[in-house]
Amino acid sequence: MSQERIGQAYSAAELFHLPARYFNDALVQSLENDGIQVFSPQRDGFEFSQLTTALAKYLPPKELESSLNVLIYAYDLKSIWESDILIARFDEPSDPGVDAEVLFANVANIPVVAYRTDVRSPYGNASEKFAGMHTFPIKESQVLIIQNSSNSSKNDFEELVKKITVEAKSLLSNFSKKDLKKIPPIYKEIFNIAEIIFKDINIRTNDGLTKIAQRCMENIELISHFGPRVIR
């Protein structure tokens, strides 16, 4: 029986190696089976090599890497803003991308359900309240689920999915509407870039990537000036 969709969640998790990507896919599928629509960057976001190839046809090498980073950042924040909740993985080692996504969600009044499956405790011990993880990103979350390990990984995973689903549905029913006027200027700036570059484009098609590269070339001054002044 199909589940009624209750809102969109953004999945914030590391995705740079096969075990992480496999876990992320399984978690997203399970949450969607429970009625939570999920934006997964590794499934719904850019394919890095294809985006790089598209940009290389229109941008000089010195502009390529910085433009690539801005585009990925812009699309991630745009996707978080369009979501109703963020579900974040807080395993070791901590991921700065996940930390940044959690921070933005908190600023944007988007509730965060964090979860931890890691038995390592670099900042204390596993018996403490936050299971020995760094407390800074936790403070930006509304819920932290600590999933203890048993002899059955399958049971642990199914239990984790149930906990995330319950907490996500509860938070979704209690949070107020987002207000773009309350977002700090730096985020408004990146949203402006996202609107210019991604409007009416399917990023998962070759034609879409070509249009993104063309718009990036046309707006390279705007993109290249995003971020802090660097003083050496």
Backbone as CSV, one residue per row, in Angstrom:
resi,resn,N_x,N_y,N_z,CA_x,CA_y,CA_z,C_x,C_y,C_z
1,MET,0.854,-1.191,0.000,0.000,0.000,0.000,0.890,1.240,0.000
2,SER,0.608,2.189,-0.859,1.410,3.392,-0.935,1.124,4.288,0.271
3,GLN,2.163,5.012,0.706,2.050,5.890,1.854,1.712,7.314,1.395
4,GLU,0.963,8.017,2.214,0.692,9.420,1.935,1.974,10.225,2.153
5,ARG,2.323,11.081,1.176,3.521,11.882,1.278,3.293,13.031,2.252
6,ILE,4.227,13.212,3.184,4.023,14.204,4.237,4.946,15.409,4.094
7,GLY,5.841,15.426,3.143,6.782,16.526,3.004,8.102,16.015,2.465
8,GLN,8.976,16.948,2.150,10.271,16.549,1.590,11.380,16.701,2.618
9,ALA,12.223,15.701,2.700,13.388,15.736,3.564,14.642,15.835,2.700
10,TYR,15.634,16.546,3.180,16.942,16.617,2.531,17.872,15.686,3.290
11,SER,18.527,14.785,2.590,19.438,13.839,3.225,20.855,14.398,3.223
12,ALA,21.365,14.760,4.401,22.712,15.302,4.548,23.622,14.210,5.090
13,ALA,24.520,13.732,4.251,25.388,12.629,4.659,26.608,12.580,3.749
14,GLU,27.686,12.024,4.262,28.861,11.843,3.408,28.494,10.901,2.257
15,LEU,29.159,11.112,1.099,28.818,10.299,-0.070,30.034,10.021,-0.947
16,PHE,31.210,9.959,-0.312,32.444,9.876,-1.093,33.026,8.474,-1.224
17,HIS,32.342,7.461,-0.685,32.834,6.092,-0.867,31.638,5.138,-0.906
18,LEU,31.862,3.944,-1.411,30.786,2.995,-1.675,29.964,2.633,-0.443
19,PRO,30.572,2.297,0.723,29.730,1.957,1.877,28.762,3.079,2.260
20,ALA,29.238,4.332,2.209,28.368,5.452,2.551,27.250,5.603,1.532
21,ARG,27.588,5.523,0.237,26.572,5.682,-0.796,25.544,4.554,-0.729
22,TYR,25.986,3.340,-0.454,25.070,2.203,-0.355,24.110,2.398,0.827
23,PHE,24.654,2.814,1.971,23.820,3.071,3.146,22.831,4.187,2.854
24,ASN,23.309,5.270,2.236,22.431,6.405,1.936,21.269,5.977,1.047
25,ASP,21.558,5.204,0.015,20.507,4.736,-0.891,19.470,3.904,-0.149
26,ALA,19.954,3.011,0.713,19.034,2.145,1.463,18.165,2.958,2.413
27,LEU,18.762,3.949,3.072,17.998,4.770,4.006,16.951,5.610,3.272
28,VAL,17.349,6.214,2.164,16.411,7.031,1.383,15.235,6.188,0.904
29,GLN,15.520,5.006,0.388,14.452,4.140,-0.100,13.499,3.752,1.025
30,SER,14.040,3.449,2.188,13.199,3.057,3.320,12.337,4.217,3.805
31,LEU,12.908,5.417,3.858,12.139,6.579,4.288,11.033,6.902,3.286
32,GLU,11.337,6.763,2.000,10.312,7.017,0.985,9.206,5.970,1.049
33,ASN,9.561,4.739,1.394,8.539,3.709,1.581,7.628,4.037,2.764
34,ASP,8.154,4.825,3.718,7.372,5.232,4.888,6.642,6.557,4.673
35,GLY,6.680,7.084,3.443,5.895,8.266,3.129,6.631,9.586,3.158
36,ILE,7.954,9.559,3.351,8.732,10.796,3.374,9.480,10.940,2.049
37,GLN,9.131,11.926,1.278,9.849,12.197,0.041,11.226,12.744,0.399
38,VAL,12.265,12.249,-0.265,13.635,12.622,0.099,14.377,13.196,-1.102
39,PHE,15.058,14.329,-0.863,16.039,14.806,-1.832,17.384,14.258,-1.396
40,SER,17.972,13.422,-2.242,19.270,12.824,-1.960,20.297,13.399,-2.927
41,PRO,21.290,14.147,-2.443,22.279,14.746,-3.355,22.955,13.742,-4.276
42,GLN,23.218,12.531,-3.778,23.910,11.569,-4.628,23.001,10.978,-5.696
43,ARG,21.694,11.049,-5.506,20.744,10.568,-6.507,20.146,11.706,-7.323
44,ASP,19.836,12.807,-6.669,19.083,13.894,-7.300,19.935,15.113,-7.627
45,GLY,21.173,15.135,-7.152,22.043,16.275,-7.398,22.907,16.076,-8.632
46,PHE,23.996,16.820,-8.687,24.891,16.763,-9.835,25.678,15.460,-9.885
47,GLU,25.973,15.018,-11.098,26.988,14.003,-11.326,28.280,14.780,-11.607
48,PHE,29.236,14.733,-10.673,30.387,15.636,-10.686,31.161,15.615,-12.009
49,SER,31.474,14.430,-12.491,32.313,14.341,-13.691,31.608,14.923,-14.909
50,GLN,30.302,14.718,-15.009,29.549,15.259,-16.143,29.458,16.780,-16.064
51,LEU,29.256,17.304,-14.854,29.214,18.753,-14.696,30.572,19.364,-15.020
52,THR,31.639,18.732,-14.563,32.987,19.230,-14.853,33.254,19.254,-16.351
53,THR,32.861,18.195,-17.037,33.048,18.123,-18.490,32.284,19.231,-19.201
54,ALA,31.049,19.489,-18.766,30.238,20.539,-19.385,30.859,21.912,-19.156
55,LEU,31.303,22.180,-17.940,31.894,23.480,-17.629,33.205,23.697,-18.378
56,ALA,33.984,22.620,-18.569,35.287,22.731,-19.223,35.176,23.214,-20.665
57,LYS,34.021,23.054,-21.284,33.824,23.495,-22.667,33.618,25.005,-22.772
58,TYR,33.311,25.656,-21.627,32.963,27.070,-21.662,33.827,27.937,-20.744
59,LEU,34.507,27.335,-19.772,35.274,28.114,-18.808,36.767,27.819,-18.913
60,PRO,37.616,28.820,-18.693,39.060,28.567,-18.649,39.405,27.755,-17.407
61,PRO,40.490,27.009,-17.442,40.850,26.153,-16.302,40.911,26.882,-14.963
62,LYS,41.375,28.134,-14.958,41.518,28.853,-13.689,40.168,29.183,-13.048
63,GLU,39.096,29.180,-13.840,37.766,29.461,-13.316,36.964,28.195,-13.012
64,LEU,37.455,27.067,-13.503,36.650,25.844,-13.475,36.369,25.342,-12.068
65,GLU,37.412,25.150,-11.271,37.220,24.538,-9.955,36.390,25.420,-9.033
66,SER,36.697,26.733,-9.006,35.950,27.619,-8.120,34.483,27.715,-8.541
67,SER,34.219,27.728,-9.853,32.842,27.781,-10.335,32.108,26.494,-9.993
68,LEU,32.782,25.371,-10.118,32.185,24.082,-9.780,31.758,24.057,-8.319
69,ASN,32.625,24.542,-7.436,32.308,24.550,-6.006,31.119,25.450,-5.695
70,VAL,31.060,26.621,-6.347,29.948,27.541,-6.108,28.635,26.932,-6.595
71,LEU,28.660,26.299,-7.762,27.439,25.705,-8.305,26.903,24.601,-7.402
72,ILE,27.785,23.740,-6.915,27.359,22.648,-6.040,26.797,23.211,-4.733
73,TYR,27.481,24.198,-4.182,27.011,24.839,-2.944,25.649,25.479,-3.157
74,ALA,25.498,26.195,-4.265,24.232,26.875,-4.562,23.098,25.882,-4.724
75,TYR,23.356,24.791,-5.440,22.278,23.820,-5.674,21.913,23.088,-4.387
76,ASP,22.908,22.798,-3.547,22.624,22.140,-2.272,21.749,23.022,-1.379
77,LEU,22.122,24.299,-1.243,21.338,25.181,-0.381,19.944,25.414,-0.951
78,LYS,19.854,25.557,-2.261,18.547,25.692,-2.909,17.674,24.479,-2.587
79,SER,18.259,23.297,-2.634,17.502,22.064,-2.387,17.105,21.938,-0.921
80,ILE,17.961,22.395,-0.019,17.598,22.391,1.401,16.439,23.356,1.638
81,TRP,16.526,24.542,1.045,15.469,25.545,1.217,14.127,25.026,0.720
82,GLU,14.154,24.227,-0.331,12.921,23.690,-0.904,12.410,22.474,-0.135
83,SER,13.152,22.050,0.883,12.752,20.905,1.700,12.068,21.375,2.980
84,ASP,11.433,20.443,3.657,10.700,20.752,4.881,11.431,20.307,6.137
85,ILE,12.409,19.435,5.952,13.171,18.917,7.086,14.513,18.425,6.560
86,LEU,15.515,18.412,7.434,16.829,17.888,7.058,17.170,16.717,7.956
87,ILE,17.613,15.627,7.352,18.004,14.430,8.096,19.507,14.262,7.927
88,ALA,20.244,14.349,9.032,21.708,14.441,8.968,22.387,13.262,9.647
89,ARG,23.406,12.767,8.997,24.208,11.665,9.543,25.412,12.238,10.265
90,PHE,25.561,11.883,11.549,26.646,12.399,12.380,27.603,11.287,12.803
91,ASP,28.121,10.551,11.842,29.115,9.532,12.146,30.518,10.124,11.994
92,GLU,31.516,9.353,12.427,32.897,9.804,12.347,33.541,9.379,11.020
93,PRO,34.498,10.162,10.514,34.854,11.499,10.992,33.790,12.499,10.585
94,SER,33.690,13.589,11.315,32.669,14.587,10.992,32.891,15.124,9.587
95,ASP,31.810,15.421,8.906,31.866,15.886,7.526,31.550,17.381,7.492
96,PRO,32.476,18.233,7.039,32.217,19.679,7.052,31.046,20.078,6.171
97,GLY,30.797,19.323,5.090,29.644,19.615,4.240,28.340,19.401,4.978
98,VAL,28.252,18.303,5.712,27.055,18.025,6.514,26.885,19.090,7.589
99,ASP,27.972,19.466,8.242,27.898,20.494,9.288,27.366,21.810,8.720
100,ALA,27.837,22.186,7.524,27.384,23.433,6.895,25.906,23.348,6.518
101,GLU,25.474,22.188,6.045,24.070,22.014,5.676,23.163,22.090,6.901
102,VAL,23.611,21.508,8.002,22.844,21.562,9.247,22.748,22.998,9.749
103,LEU,23.852,23.731,9.674,23.849,25.128,10.112,22.858,25.948,9.289
104,PHE,22.891,25.776,7.953,21.965,26.538,7.115,20.514,26.175,7.425
105,ALA,20.238,24.895,7.604,18.867,24.473,7.918,18.378,25.156,9.185
106,ASN,19.252,25.248,10.185,18.863,25.882,11.437,18.581,27.363,11.240
107,VAL,19.424,28.043,10.460,19.219,29.467,10.163,17.901,29.668,9.412
108,ALA,17.579,28.722,8.531,16.380,28.827,7.693,15.112,28.322,8.380
109,ASN,15.223,27.951,9.659,14.083,27.426,10.421,13.547,26.128,9.821
110,ILE,14.479,25.303,9.346,14.145,23.975,8.838,14.594,22.965,9.895
111,PRO,13.694,22.178,10.461,14.069,21.272,11.550,15.061,20.200,11.099
112,VAL,15.912,19.806,12.038,16.970,18.831,11.764,16.810,17.613,12.657
113,VAL,16.701,16.455,12.026,16.778,15.176,12.735,18.142,14.577,12.435
114,ALA,18.975,14.481,13.443,20.308,13.908,13.277,20.321,12.476,13.795
115,TYR,21.176,11.674,13.206,21.309,10.299,13.683,22.774,9.898,13.693
116,ARG,23.096,8.965,14.567,24.475,8.521,14.748,24.485,7.009,14.918
117,THR,25.302,6.343,14.109,25.420,4.887,14.197,26.831,4.462,14.605
118,ASP,27.713,5.412,14.818,29.137,5.161,15.034,29.430,4.869,16.499
119,VAL,30.215,3.838,16.764,30.572,3.509,18.143,31.819,4.257,18.600
120,ARG,32.512,4.927,17.678,33.692,5.699,18.058,33.277,6.956,18.826
121,SER,34.117,7.355,19.792,33.767,8.503,20.635,34.999,9.390,20.854
122,PRO,35.387,10.161,19.834,36.629,10.947,19.915,36.577,12.114,20.894
123,TYR,35.391,12.540,21.327,35.282,13.696,22.208,34.644,13.327,23.541
124,GLY,34.932,12.152,24.016,34.368,11.703,25.284,34.267,10.200,25.281
125,ASN,33.144,9.664,25.740,32.946,8.225,25.681,31.505,7.922,25.315
126,ALA,31.272,6.707,24.888,29.973,6.322,24.336,28.848,6.378,25.358
127,SER,29.160,6.373,26.631,28.126,6.381,27.658,27.600,7.788,27.960
128,GLU,28.263,8.810,27.436,27.829,10.180,27.684,26.588,10.519,26.861
129,LYS,25.969,11.652,27.178,24.709,12.041,26.551,24.791,12.034,25.032
130,PHE,25.868,12.598,24.475,26.002,12.692,23.025,26.965,11.658,22.453
131,ALA,27.213,10.610,23.215,27.990,9.442,22.767,29.396,9.798,22.314
132,GLY,29.963,10.845,22.908,31.359,11.159,22.635,31.625,11.856,21.318
133,MET,30.615,12.456,20.685,30.855,13.194,19.452,30.979,14.678,19.765
134,HIS,31.512,15.444,18.812,31.650,16.880,18.999,30.259,17.498,19.140
135,THR,30.107,18.377,20.104,28.763,18.870,20.422,28.303,20.045,19.560
136,PHE,29.202,20.710,18.833,28.788,21.905,18.086,27.684,21.619,17.069
137,PRO,27.841,20.643,16.163,26.761,20.398,15.206,25.476,19.893,15.860
138,ILE,25.615,19.201,16.981,24.422,18.705,17.677,23.539,19.861,18.132
139,LYS,24.169,20.952,18.549,23.415,22.093,19.059,22.542,22.743,17.987
140,GLU,22.811,22.429,16.718,22.007,22.962,15.612,20.890,21.998,15.211
141,SER,20.722,20.923,15.973,19.725,19.898,15.645,18.615,19.886,16.690
142,GLN,17.421,19.496,16.261,16.306,19.384,17.197,16.265,18.007,17.860
143,VAL,16.749,17.002,17.136,16.716,15.628,17.631,18.019,14.936,17.256
144,LEU,18.585,14.170,18.180,19.727,13.303,17.873,19.338,11.873,18.225
145,ILE,19.321,11.007,17.222,19.033,9.585,17.418,20.365,8.842,17.466
146,ILE,20.626,8.186,18.578,21.837,7.380,18.710,21.434,5.924,18.573
147,GLN,21.797,5.338,17.456,21.419,3.959,17.181,22.515,3.014,17.648
148,ASN,22.267,2.314,18.724,23.251,1.379,19.257,23.362,0.146,18.375
149,SER,24.520,-0.458,18.389,24.771,-1.640,17.568,24.398,-2.916,18.309
150,SER,23.846,-3.868,17.569,23.540,-5.185,18.117,24.205,-6.227,17.220
151,ASN,23.801,-7.470,17.374,24.359,-8.528,16.533,23.669,-8.604,15.174
152,SER,22.655,-7.782,14.969,21.915,-7.814,13.706,21.904,-6.426,13.061
153,SER,22.706,-6.239,12.026,22.729,-4.959,11.321,21.381,-4.658,10.696
154,LYS,20.699,-5.689,10.229,19.388,-5.503,9.608,18.392,-4.934,10.617
155,ASN,18.371,-5.514,11.818,17.465,-5.018,12.853,17.826,-3.593,13.272
156,ASP,19.121,-3.307,13.389,19.572,-1.964,13.751,19.099,-0.955,12.711
157,PHE,19.243,-1.314,11.442,18.855,-0.405,10.366,17.348,-0.161,10.378
158,GLU,16.569,-1.206,10.509,15.114,-1.064,10.513,14.642,-0.236,11.701
159,GLU,15.291,-0.413,12.838,14.938,0.367,14.017,15.285,1.840,13.815
160,LEU,16.433,2.094,13.194,16.839,3.468,12.907,15.832,4.155,11.984
161,VAL,15.408,3.472,10.941,14.429,4.036,10.007,13.136,4.399,10.734
162,LYS,12.679,3.525,11.604,11.441,3.795,12.349,11.587,5.038,13.219
163,LYS,12.718,5.162,13.892,12.945,6.319,14.768,12.990,7.612,13.962
164,ILE,13.713,7.595,12.840,13.808,8.793,12.004,12.426,9.179,11.490
165,THR,11.669,8.192,11.025,10.332,8.467,10.479,9.427,9.094,11.523
166,VAL,9.418,8.550,12.730,8.563,9.076,13.804,8.948,10.513,14.136
167,GLU,10.244,10.766,14.307,10.689,12.109,14.690,10.474,13.108,13.559
168,ALA,10.718,12.692,12.319,10.528,13.587,11.176,9.066,14.000,11.055
169,LYS,8.168,13.048,11.156,6.738,13.365,11.037,6.285,14.273,12.178
170,SER,6.815,14.063,13.370,6.453,14.901,14.506,6.930,16.336,14.297
171,LEU,8.169,16.514,13.871,8.712,17.852,13.660,8.019,18.567,12.506
172,LEU,7.692,17.835,11.466,7.048,18.444,10.307,5.693,19.055,10.663
173,SER,5.057,18.540,11.679,3.736,19.034,12.045,3.788,20.223,13.000
174,ASN,5.008,20.582,13.447,5.105,21.608,14.485,5.942,22.824,14.122
175,PHE,6.619,22.812,12.974,7.507,23.925,12.653,6.810,24.972,11.813
176,SER,7.195,26.239,12.033,6.584,27.353,11.310,7.165,27.471,9.905
177,LYS,6.529,28.299,9.093,6.919,28.470,7.702,8.244,29.217,7.593
178,LYS,9.046,28.878,6.577,10.301,29.567,6.311,10.023,30.975,5.793
179,ASP,10.933,31.891,6.078,10.775,33.279,5.639,12.098,33.748,5.043
180,LEU,12.116,33.937,3.718,13.343,34.328,3.025,13.857,35.674,3.517
181,LYS,12.963,36.534,3.996,13.368,37.859,4.461,14.279,37.772,5.688
182,LYS,14.193,36.665,6.415,14.984,36.521,7.635,16.335,35.832,7.400
183,ILE,16.597,35.470,6.150,17.842,34.780,5.827,18.983,35.795,5.720
184,PRO,20.160,35.524,6.306,21.297,36.447,6.209,21.686,36.734,4.757
185,PRO,22.279,37.905,4.496,22.599,38.327,3.126,23.442,37.335,2.331
186,ILE,24.373,36.647,2.970,25.233,35.728,2.225,24.422,34.606,1.583
187,TYR,23.360,34.174,2.241,22.510,33.132,1.676,21.626,33.687,0.569
188,LYS,21.169,34.918,0.730,20.387,35.535,-0.336,21.224,35.671,-1.603
189,GLU,22.505,35.933,-1.424,23.414,36.061,-2.566,23.540,34.738,-3.312
190,ILE,23.688,33.647,-2.581,23.826,32.354,-3.248,22.499,31.904,-3.845
191,PHE,21.382,32.297,-3.234,20.079,31.998,-3.834,19.895,32.744,-5.151
192,ASN,20.416,33.963,-5.225,20.340,34.719,-6.474,21.120,34.010,-7.576
193,ILE,22.293,33.488,-7.232,23.083,32.724,-8.205,22.313,31.480,-8.633
194,ALA,21.718,30.780,-7.675,20.955,29.573,-7.990,19.800,29.875,-8.937
195,GLU,19.112,30.983,-8.699,17.982,31.359,-9.552,18.453,31.644,-10.974
196,ILE,19.562,32.337,-11.116,20.091,32.682,-12.438,20.557,31.438,-13.189
197,ILE,21.239,30.551,-12.504,21.885,29.411,-13.171,20.932,28.240,-13.374
198,PHE,20.041,27.976,-12.437,19.276,26.723,-12.464,17.811,26.870,-12.867
199,LYS,17.334,28.071,-13.043,15.912,28.266,-13.326,15.471,27.490,-14.562
200,ASP,14.429,26.667,-14.394,13.806,25.901,-15.490,14.779,24.940,-16.172
201,ILE,15.697,24.371,-15.387,16.692,23.448,-15.949,16.631,22.103,-15.230
202,ASN,16.712,21.027,-16.001,16.853,19.682,-15.458,18.341,19.355,-15.422
203,ILE,18.909,19.319,-14.218,20.364,19.153,-14.102,20.827,17.737,-14.421
204,ARG,19.891,16.807,-14.583,20.269,15.418,-14.831,20.310,15.074,-16.317
205,THR,20.218,16.083,-17.165,20.285,15.841,-18.613,21.489,16.566,-19.194
206,ASN,21.989,16.067,-20.317,23.130,16.710,-20.981,22.773,18.122,-21.439
207,ASP,21.547,18.281,-21.943,21.108,19.601,-22.370,21.061,20.563,-21.186
208,GLY,20.591,20.074,-20.045,20.549,20.912,-18.852,21.938,21.328,-18.398
209,LEU,22.884,20.405,-18.417,24.253,20.718,-18.013,24.898,21.721,-18.968
210,THR,24.594,21.585,-20.250,25.127,22.543,-21.228,24.598,23.944,-20.960
211,LYS,23.309,24.061,-20.672,22.715,25.364,-20.371,23.307,25.950,-19.088
212,ILE,23.553,25.094,-18.103,24.177,25.560,-16.868,25.570,26.123,-17.152
213,ALA,26.339,25.413,-17.960,27.683,25.870,-18.304,27.640,27.193,-19.063
214,GLN,26.692,27.324,-19.964,26.558,28.569,-20.723,26.187,29.733,-19.810
215,ARG,25.245,29.492,-18.900,24.842,30.555,-17.972,25.984,30.900,-17.021
216,CYS,26.755,29.893,-16.654,27.901,30.129,-15.789,28.906,31.034,-16.502
217,MET,29.172,30.777,-17.756,30.083,31.613,-18.536,29.557,33.045,-18.626
218,GLU,28.260,33.193,-18.862,27.647,34.518,-19.002,27.650,35.298,-17.692
219,ASN,27.708,34.584,-16.567,27.640,35.225,-15.250,28.893,34.940,-14.420
220,ILE,30.016,34.755,-15.097,31.230,34.324,-14.413,31.700,35.363,-13.389
221,GLU,31.471,36.642,-13.657,31.909,37.657,-12.698,31.129,37.536,-11.395
222,LEU,29.824,37.321,-11.491,28.990,37.144,-10.302,29.435,35.919,-9.514
223,ILE,29.676,34.824,-10.213,30.054,33.568,-9.558,31.442,33.660,-8.938
224,SER,32.378,34.249,-9.680,33.758,34.294,-9.204,33.936,35.216,-8.000
225,HIS,33.016,36.164,-7.817,33.125,37.092,-6.695,32.355,36.622,-5.467
226,PHE,31.695,35.466,-5.564,30.980,34.967,-4.385,31.975,34.428,-3.374
227,GLY,31.776,34.782,-2.117,32.652,34.302,-1.054,33.449,35.430,-0.426
228,PRO,34.305,35.112,0.516,35.043,36.142,1.249,36.219,36.698,0.451
229,ARG,36.660,37.894,0.818,37.930,38.399,0.296,39.051,37.579,0.948
230,VAL,40.042,37.235,0.157,41.163,36.442,0.666,42.360,37.352,0.859
231,ILE,42.895,37.378,2.067,44.069,38.194,2.394,45.221,37.264,2.740
232,ARG,46.310,37.409,2.034,47.481,36.543,2.262,48.609,37.333,2.911
